[in-house]
């Protein structure tokens, strides 16, 4: 039965008093985030000190550490500020953020503000230098729940699912076409599929489609394995190098195989902090995508498991917040953040272990990158604000957003 003003009861004195109670703050989530950032800074310095010191331009072993520490401190401050902003504000800004992300990504390709770094034109410099694709991830996390709430019960129809898919594919296509960033496009697509899957009451169709897509990918890889030996496309070469790593030892497979050597030589407890051999210019820019290999070499299987436990606990806290969110919008936002973080962790580690072809996915909170840590911490700030509102479930604003979803 749709919500009606006639059926709404006047809140009792006890409920009214709870409106003014201070919201819950998830100190556990904040603590594990800070621990991950500190752990990342230690490993970043260990992985980058030698290369930075021997770089004739940088000539400072503390260069990457200081820059990342500055970005991390700013990111924590930003997250704490955002945690004080009611997350319902984002539902009003979601369409504008979605469009803004698309415009900024287009500016990378079509304006002189686009910057090329390491052969990839993915950066935008407007006073500050950043990757607009990171904004696109936040935009889709905020926009998909907004669309789902607008659709209400019409979400049950496949027409609504198709509409959501079009908006999601458009943002993913923008990341790929405008910034030539396939890994970000895959993550955006994964976030879209995950949010729709969680919100839609019928899951059988999604499972069948997922299994069909997986079977198609396997068939394509089998065909490539037996019919292709080379390609002019660097992405196809990465897949071929993954299928035949020993045949591409000095080219496309070099970085991944050196990472595997680092992991294998680490053993159970590693060689000791700072004692990695592979970071000595053998693995290029080890502080970026391949930092997990250095962690395994220096801290061994024990360090890798410890890092996985930290990520696991952080994701667990996000699940708790999503399950106890005051309304559907809060649940879907935190679920989108959970999907984003888990996808990046899984993809990065899978690449380092050579389970999947090489992609440019960083390890959240650990890999070097100021843009990445700032925008991930913005997401964490939003999640912390949803947690703040867990006990304030009787506010008029929460009831209003619930009513939007319940109405036909």
C-alpha positions as CSV (number, residue, x, y, z in Angstrom):
1,X,0.0,0.0,0.0
2,X,1.5,3.3,-1.1
3,X,2.5,5.8,1.6
4,X,-0.3,8.2,2.5
5,X,-0.3,11.3,4.6
6,X,-3.6,10.1,6.1
7,X,-2.0,6.9,7.4
8,X,1.1,8.6,8.8
9,X,1.1,8.9,12.6
10,X,2.4,11.8,14.6
11,X,5.8,10.9,16.0
12,X,5.8,10.2,19.7
13,X,7.8,12.3,22.2
14,X,10.5,9.5,22.4
15,X,10.8,9.5,18.6
16,X,11.0,13.3,18.4
17,X,13.7,13.4,21.1
18,X,15.8,10.9,19.0
19,X,15.9,13.5,16.2
20,X,18.3,15.6,18.3
21,X,20.5,12.7,19.4
22,X,24.0,12.8,18.0
23,X,24.4,10.3,15.1
24,X,26.5,7.2,15.3
25,X,30.0,7.5,14.0
26,X,31.8,4.4,12.7
27,X,35.2,4.8,14.3
28,X,36.0,1.2,13.3
29,X,35.8,2.1,9.6
30,X,37.8,5.3,10.1
31,X,40.5,3.4,12.1
32,X,41.0,0.7,9.5
33,X,41.2,3.4,6.7
34,X,43.9,5.3,8.6
35,X,45.8,2.0,9.2
36,X,45.6,1.1,5.5
37,X,46.9,4.6,4.6
38,X,49.8,4.4,7.1
39,X,50.6,0.9,5.9
40,X,50.5,2.1,2.3
41,X,52.9,5.0,3.1
42,X,55.4,2.7,4.7
43,X,55.4,0.3,1.8
44,X,55.4,3.2,-0.7
45,X,58.6,4.6,0.7
46,X,60.2,1.2,0.7
47,X,59.1,0.6,-2.9
48,X,60.0,4.0,-4.3
49,X,63.1,5.2,-2.3
50,X,65.8,3.6,-4.5
51,X,64.2,4.7,-7.8
52,X,63.5,8.2,-6.6
53,X,67.0,8.7,-5.3
54,X,68.6,7.6,-8.5
55,X,66.3,9.6,-10.7
56,X,68.4,12.6,-11.9
57,X,65.3,14.9,-11.9
58,X,63.9,13.9,-8.5
59,X,67.1,13.0,-6.6
60,X,65.3,12.5,-3.3
61,X,64.3,9.2,-1.7
62,X,61.5,10.9,0.1
63,X,59.8,12.4,-3.0
64,X,57.0,10.0,-3.5
65,X,56.5,9.5,0.2
66,X,56.1,13.2,1.0
67,X,53.7,13.8,-1.9
68,X,51.6,10.8,-1.0
69,X,51.6,11.8,2.7
70,X,50.4,15.3,1.8
71,X,47.6,14.0,-0.4
72,X,46.6,11.4,2.3
73,X,46.4,14.0,5.0
74,X,44.3,16.3,2.8
75,X,42.1,13.3,1.8
76,X,41.5,12.4,5.5
77,X,40.5,16.0,6.2
78,X,38.2,16.1,3.2
79,X,36.6,12.8,4.3
80,X,35.9,14.1,7.8
81,X,34.3,17.2,6.4
82,X,32.1,15.2,4.0
83,X,31.1,12.9,6.8
84,X,29.4,16.0,8.4
85,X,27.3,16.7,5.2
86,X,24.0,14.9,5.0
87,X,24.2,12.3,2.3
88,X,20.7,13.2,1.0
89,X,22.3,16.4,-0.5
90,X,24.0,14.1,-3.1
91,X,20.6,13.0,-4.5
92,X,20.0,16.5,-5.7
93,X,23.5,16.9,-7.1
94,X,23.7,13.4,-8.7
95,X,22.6,14.4,-12.2
96,X,24.8,17.4,-12.3
97,X,27.8,15.4,-11.1
98,X,27.1,12.7,-13.7
99,X,27.1,15.4,-16.5
100,X,30.1,17.2,-15.1
101,X,32.1,13.9,-15.1
102,X,31.3,13.4,-18.7
103,X,32.2,16.9,-19.7
104,X,35.6,16.7,-17.8
105,X,36.5,13.5,-19.5
106,X,35.6,15.0,-22.9
107,X,37.9,17.9,-22.1
108,X,40.8,15.5,-21.7
109,X,40.4,14.5,-25.3
110,X,39.2,17.6,-27.0
111,X,40.9,20.5,-25.2
112,X,44.5,21.6,-24.6
113,X,43.9,21.0,-20.9
114,X,44.3,17.3,-21.4
115,X,47.7,16.1,-20.2
116,X,49.7,13.0,-21.4
117,X,51.6,11.1,-18.7
118,X,53.6,8.0,-19.5
119,X,52.1,7.8,-22.9
120,X,48.5,8.0,-21.8
121,X,46.3,11.1,-22.1
122,X,44.1,10.6,-19.0
123,X,44.9,13.7,-17.0
124,X,43.3,17.2,-16.9
125,X,45.2,20.2,-15.7
126,X,43.0,23.1,-14.7
127,X,45.0,24.8,-11.9
128,X,45.4,21.3,-10.4
129,X,46.2,18.1,-12.2
130,X,43.7,15.2,-11.8
131,X,42.1,12.2,-13.5
132,X,38.4,13.0,-14.4
133,X,37.8,9.2,-14.7
134,X,38.0,9.1,-10.8
135,X,35.1,11.6,-10.7
136,X,33.2,9.3,-13.1
137,X,33.3,6.5,-10.5
138,X,31.8,8.7,-7.8
139,X,29.3,10.1,-10.3
140,X,28.0,6.6,-11.2
141,X,27.8,5.6,-7.5
142,X,25.6,8.6,-6.8
143,X,23.6,8.7,-10.0
144,X,22.5,5.0,-10.2
145,X,20.7,5.1,-6.8
146,X,19.1,8.4,-7.8
147,X,17.7,6.9,-11.0
148,X,16.5,3.8,-9.1
149,X,14.6,6.0,-6.6
150,X,13.1,8.0,-9.4
151,X,11.8,4.8,-11.0
152,X,10.3,3.4,-7.8
153,X,8.4,0.2,-8.4
154,X,8.9,0.6,-12.2
155,X,12.3,-0.8,-11.6
156,X,10.7,-4.3,-11.8
157,X,10.4,-3.8,-15.6
158,X,13.2,-4.7,-18.1
159,X,12.6,-1.3,-19.7
160,X,13.8,0.4,-16.5
161,X,16.8,-1.9,-16.4
162,X,17.6,-1.1,-20.0
163,X,17.4,2.6,-19.2
164,X,19.7,2.2,-16.2
165,X,22.1,0.2,-18.4
166,X,22.2,2.9,-21.0
167,X,23.2,5.6,-18.5
168,X,25.8,3.3,-17.0
169,X,27.2,2.2,-20.4
170,X,27.4,5.9,-21.4
171,X,29.6,6.8,-18.5
172,X,31.8,3.7,-19.0
173,X,32.1,4.5,-22.7
174,X,33.0,8.1,-21.8
175,X,35.9,6.8,-19.7
176,X,37.1,4.5,-22.5
177,X,36.6,6.9,-25.5
178,X,37.6,10.2,-23.9
179,X,40.4,9.1,-21.6
180,X,41.4,5.7,-23.2
181,X,41.0,4.1,-19.8
182,X,39.6,0.6,-20.3
183,X,40.2,-0.5,-16.7
184,X,38.1,2.4,-15.3
185,X,35.4,1.6,-17.9
186,X,35.3,-1.9,-16.6
187,X,35.1,-0.8,-13.0
188,X,32.2,1.6,-13.8
189,X,30.4,-1.1,-15.7
190,X,30.9,-3.4,-12.7
191,X,29.5,-0.8,-10.3
192,X,26.4,-0.3,-12.5
193,X,25.7,-4.0,-12.8
194,X,26.3,-4.5,-9.1
195,X,23.9,-1.7,-8.0
196,X,21.2,-2.9,-10.4
197,X,21.6,-6.5,-9.2
198,X,21.2,-5.5,-5.6
199,X,18.2,-3.2,-6.2
200,X,16.3,-5.4,-8.7
201,X,13.9,-7.9,-7.1
202,X,14.5,-10.6,-9.8
203,X,18.1,-11.9,-10.0
204,X,17.7,-15.0,-12.2
205,X,18.1,-13.0,-15.4
206,X,21.3,-11.3,-14.2
207,X,22.8,-14.6,-13.2
208,X,22.0,-16.2,-16.5
209,X,23.4,-13.2,-18.4
210,X,26.5,-13.2,-16.3
211,X,27.2,-16.9,-16.9
212,X,26.6,-16.4,-20.6
213,X,29.0,-13.5,-20.7
214,X,31.6,-15.6,-18.9
215,X,31.2,-18.4,-21.3
216,X,31.6,-16.0,-24.2
217,X,34.8,-14.6,-22.8
218,X,36.3,-18.1,-22.2
219,X,35.5,-19.1,-25.8
220,X,37.1,-15.9,-27.2
221,X,40.3,-16.6,-25.1
222,X,40.5,-20.2,-26.3
223,X,40.2,-19.0,-29.9
224,X,42.9,-16.3,-29.3
225,X,45.2,-18.9,-27.6
226,X,45.2,-21.1,-30.7
227,X,44.8,-18.6,-33.6
228,X,46.7,-15.4,-32.6
229,X,50.4,-14.9,-32.0
230,X,50.8,-11.1,-32.4
231,X,48.7,-7.9,-32.8
232,X,49.1,-4.2,-33.4
233,X,46.8,-3.4,-30.5
234,X,48.6,-3.1,-27.2
235,X,45.5,-4.4,-25.3
236,X,45.4,-7.6,-27.4
237,X,49.2,-8.0,-26.9
238,X,48.6,-7.9,-23.2
239,X,46.1,-10.7,-23.5
240,X,48.5,-12.7,-25.6
241,X,51.3,-12.1,-23.2
242,X,49.0,-13.3,-20.4
243,X,48.2,-16.5,-22.4
244,X,51.9,-17.1,-23.3
245,X,54.0,-15.3,-20.6
246,X,57.2,-17.2,-21.3
247,X,57.2,-16.3,-25.0
248,X,57.0,-12.6,-24.1
249,X,59.5,-12.5,-21.3
250,X,61.4,-9.4,-22.4
251,X,58.4,-7.5,-23.6
252,X,54.8,-7.4,-22.5
253,X,55.1,-10.1,-19.8
254,X,58.3,-8.6,-18.2
255,X,56.7,-6.6,-15.4
256,X,54.2,-9.4,-14.4
257,X,56.8,-12.1,-14.4
258,X,59.2,-10.0,-12.3
259,X,56.4,-9.4,-9.9
260,X,55.8,-13.2,-9.6
261,X,59.6,-13.7,-9.0
262,X,59.2,-11.1,-6.1
263,X,56.2,-12.9,-4.7
264,X,57.9,-16.3,-4.9
265,X,61.1,-15.1,-3.3
266,X,59.2,-13.6,-0.3
267,X,58.3,-16.9,1.2
268,X,56.3,-17.1,4.4
269,X,57.6,-14.0,6.2
270,X,59.5,-12.2,3.5
271,X,63.0,-10.8,3.2
272,X,62.3,-8.0,5.6
273,X,61.0,-4.5,5.3
274,X,63.2,-2.5,2.8
275,X,65.1,-5.6,1.6
276,X,63.3,-6.1,-1.8
277,X,65.6,-6.8,-4.7
278,X,63.0,-6.5,-7.5
279,X,62.3,-2.8,-6.6
280,X,65.9,-1.9,-7.5
281,X,64.8,-0.7,-11.0
282,X,63.9,-4.3,-12.0
283,X,60.2,-3.7,-11.7
284,X,59.6,-0.3,-13.2
285,X,57.6,2.1,-11.0
286,X,57.0,-0.5,-8.4
287,X,55.2,2.0,-6.2
288,X,52.2,2.0,-8.6
289,X,50.3,-1.0,-9.8
290,X,52.8,-3.6,-8.7
291,X,53.3,-2.6,-5.1
292,X,51.5,-5.7,-3.9
293,X,54.4,-7.8,-5.3
294,X,56.9,-5.7,-3.2
295,X,54.7,-6.2,-0.1
296,X,54.8,-10.0,-0.7
297,X,58.6,-10.0,-1.3
298,X,59.4,-7.9,1.9
299,X,56.7,-9.2,4.2
300,X,55.9,-12.5,2.7
301,X,52.7,-14.4,2.8
302,X,52.1,-13.1,6.3
303,X,52.1,-9.5,5.1
304,X,49.9,-10.3,2.2
305,X,47.3,-12.0,4.4
306,X,47.5,-9.1,6.9
307,X,46.7,-6.6,4.1
308,X,43.8,-8.8,2.9
309,X,42.4,-8.9,6.4
310,X,42.5,-5.1,6.7
311,X,40.7,-4.8,3.4
312,X,38.3,-7.5,4.4
313,X,37.4,-5.7,7.7
314,X,37.0,-2.4,5.9
315,X,34.6,-4.0,3.4
316,X,32.8,-5.7,6.3
317,X,32.2,-2.3,7.9
318,X,30.7,-1.0,4.6
319,X,28.4,-4.0,4.5
320,X,27.2,-3.2,8.1
321,X,26.6,0.4,7.2
322,X,24.7,-0.6,4.0
323,X,22.5,-3.1,5.9
324,X,21.6,-0.6,8.6
325,X,21.3,2.6,6.4
326,X,18.2,4.7,7.2
327,X,16.8,4.4,3.7
328,X,17.3,2.8,0.3
329,X,19.4,5.6,-1.1
330,X,22.0,5.2,1.7
331,X,22.0,1.5,1.2
332,X,22.6,1.7,-2.5
333,X,25.3,4.4,-2.2
334,X,27.4,2.4,0.3
335,X,26.8,-0.7,-1.7
336,X,28.3,1.1,-4.7
337,X,31.3,2.2,-2.7
338,X,31.7,-1.5,-1.5
339,X,31.6,-2.7,-5.1
340,X,34.1,-0.1,-6.3
341,X,36.7,-0.8,-3.6
342,X,36.3,-4.6,-3.8
343,X,36.6,-4.5,-7.6
344,X,39.8,-2.5,-7.5
345,X,41.4,-4.7,-4.8
346,X,40.5,-7.9,-6.7
347,X,41.6,-6.6,-10.1
348,X,44.9,-5.3,-8.9
349,X,45.9,-8.4,-7.0
350,X,44.7,-10.6,-9.8
351,X,46.9,-8.7,-12.3
352,X,49.9,-9.1,-9.9
353,X,49.3,-12.8,-9.6
354,X,48.9,-13.1,-13.4
355,X,45.3,-14.4,-13.0
356,X,44.0,-11.9,-15.5
357,X,45.7,-9.8,-18.2
358,X,47.5,-6.6,-17.2
359,X,45.4,-3.5,-16.4
360,X,46.1,-0.1,-15.0
361,X,44.2,-0.6,-11.7
362,X,45.8,0.7,-8.5
363,X,45.6,-0.9,-5.1
364,X,43.3,1.5,-3.0
365,X,45.1,3.4,-0.2
366,X,48.4,1.6,-1.0
367,X,49.5,2.5,-4.6
368,X,51.0,5.9,-5.3
369,X,48.5,8.4,-6.7
370,X,47.1,11.6,-5.2
371,X,43.9,11.7,-7.3
372,X,43.1,8.1,-6.4
373,X,43.4,8.5,-2.6
374,X,41.5,11.8,-2.5
375,X,38.5,10.5,-4.5
376,X,38.4,7.2,-2.6
377,X,38.4,9.1,0.6
378,X,35.5,11.3,-0.6
379,X,33.6,8.0,-1.0
380,X,34.6,7.0,2.5
381,X,33.4,10.3,3.8
382,X,30.0,9.7,2.3
383,X,29.9,6.2,3.8
384,X,30.7,7.7,7.2
385,X,27.9,10.1,6.9
386,X,25.4,7.3,6.1
387,X,26.7,5.7,9.3
388,X,26.0,8.9,11.2
389,X,22.4,8.7,10.2
390,X,21.8,5.1,11.2
391,X,20.2,6.1,14.5
392,X,18.3,9.1,13.0
393,X,15.8,7.0,11.1
394,X,12.8,9.1,12.0
395,X,13.8,12.4,10.4
396,X,11.3,13.9,7.9
397,X,13.9,13.9,5.2
398,X,14.5,10.1,5.5
399,X,10.8,9.5,5.4
400,X,10.4,11.7,2.3
401,X,13.0,9.7,0.3
402,X,11.4,6.4,1.4
403,X,8.0,7.7,0.3
404,X,9.5,8.5,-3.2
405,X,10.5,4.9,-3.6
406,X,7.2,3.4,-2.2
407,X,4.9,5.4,-4.5
408,X,3.8,3.9,-7.7
